[in-house]
Amino acid sequence: MINPTVDIYGVFVPAFLLMALGAWFFLKVLHVGLARIGFYKITAHPALTDLALFVLILVALSALFVQ
């Protein structure tokens, strides 16, 4: 099981926050790639698409690190 907190120079940060920041960074990289190929032109609501992708990435990261 993953430790629920991570010690960064004496500051205890929730592990879920670090996974959420990693998912956000990966989403921003993915967003640039998807915008270049025109993916957002065929979606009905690009913001909801981004939210769904963020949740999927966060769940994938959680599944990788929580065992």
N, C-alpha and C positions, 0 to 999 in steps of 0.2 A: 504494500500500500504506500502511496505517496505521502511524504511528510506534508502536513497542511500548511506549514510556514517555512519560509526560506530566510536564512540570516544573510543579509547583505550589509556588511560593515556595521553590524550591531543593530540594524533596523530589520525587524521581522516583517516580511512581506508575505501575504497569502500566495500560495502556489497557484491558485486559480487566477489571480491577477496577472501573474507572469505568463500563464497560458493564454489569457485573453489578450495581452499585449502582443504576444507572438502571433496569435490568430489575426489580429488587426494589421500587423505588419505584412503578413502573408497575403491578406485580403487586398491591401493597397498594391502590392506587386501584381497580384492576379487581376485587379481592376484595370491597371494600365494595359496589360496584355489583352484582356477582353475588349477594352475600348478600341484598341488598335484594329482588331479584327471585325469590329462592328457588331459585337454581341448585344450591346445595350440598345441597338436600334430595333431589334426583334423582340425585346421583352416589353411587357405591358407596363411595368413599374420598376425602373432601375433601382430605386432605393430599397424596395422589398427584395429584389434579387440580391443586392449586396448584403442585406440582413440575413437572408437565407444562407448565402455562402459563408458569412461569418459564423453562423451557428454550426454549419456543417464542419468547418475547419476547427472550431473550438471543440466540438464533440470528438473529432478525429484526434486532436492533440490530447484530450482527456483520456481517450481510449489507449493511446500510446503510452502515457506516463502513469496511469493508474492500473495497477495489476494486483 
